[in-house]
């Protein structure tokens, strides 16, 4: 009886300790989030474009042609050098931006999923930007002002924001297909995924340690990528990104939002090119006996075009880091490492090399087959010429004797058989030069 009472007392003590710990953690979280004055979220929707919908299409009404590298935090270069870098880096070629009117298709109402309302209140659309990039992909960015009560509740902010953003994907796909209609027979525009960047504004008196704790609260699976010497913000990169700043318009907040968008586009481009190479691989069958040179030539043209675009993309991406300033380089490296983008690029390079090598081997095999056929034709005409010469020589023998004529006919027939036998022997050797006579079974 006494033992059971002791067990019950221990259980009660454990429950009290757990509640105290939970109350303390909630209290610390509430105290920490009191420094948060406002929260915004940037929702990214990278999309794949058809070839005809890419950067070479005509500029639609209302769109602007972009000729700068504003999405990249480059070093303070002169304008001439910046102009030279335009063609070698991933960048938007045209865009349309504005408010929530961009989300409206024709005269229809904006779909409800693009104007979400959660337990904390309704989200407000602050800005919308749709951009087409020179890597056959596009990006829709929607910036929302989250309701003030989203950080005052007991729930997790990220858990409250993530589901509505994911539910936007079908509506965003319909929106982009209306804005960017694909020509007949082309691949439809479709959204690849949705992701977010949180911009958290705090009181200017908030100390750096608490800023880092707030950033970790929003991105617990990330790493700190705050540039050295930064006093006006803390940046963190994980499965999504967070900027804790004094002002939403600060350079740190814009830096993280823009470079995150660039990486989304590069990820989308890498996956698109990888899918193109996979489709080419599915059409290459080394065991096919009906290979034709015309089909391989058509495929070679496609592979060459793909190789050209993929290598341009790879070289452009690799050149970005060398031209970024110190702050941009820190954020760029953190995004690349946390999202494991180098592994994606390595896979893309290996697949590209495999497609080229396999196709070259198939072309070489078909050329060998054609060479053997040509050799057979040359060999056949050679022996026919020899027989024709011998036959012509015999016909010039103008002897009336029947025996001589019969002898000439026999010689001609023998020469035909000899030529035919020699042709078959040489043909066999040409078609299978490595063949050796079968060894006799007897010793």
PyMOL commands that set and color helices and strands:
alter all, ss='L'
color gray80, all
select helices_A, chain A and resi 2-33+51-53+79-88+100-103+112-114+148-150+157-167+169-179+208-218+251-282+293-323+326-338+341-395+402-431
alter helices_A, ss='H'
color red, helices_A
select strands_A, chain A and resi 36-48+64-65+92-98+117-118+121-122+124-133+137-145+190-191+195-202+223-224+233-237+241-245
alter strands_A, ss='S'
color yellow, strands_A
deselect
rebuild
show_as cartoon
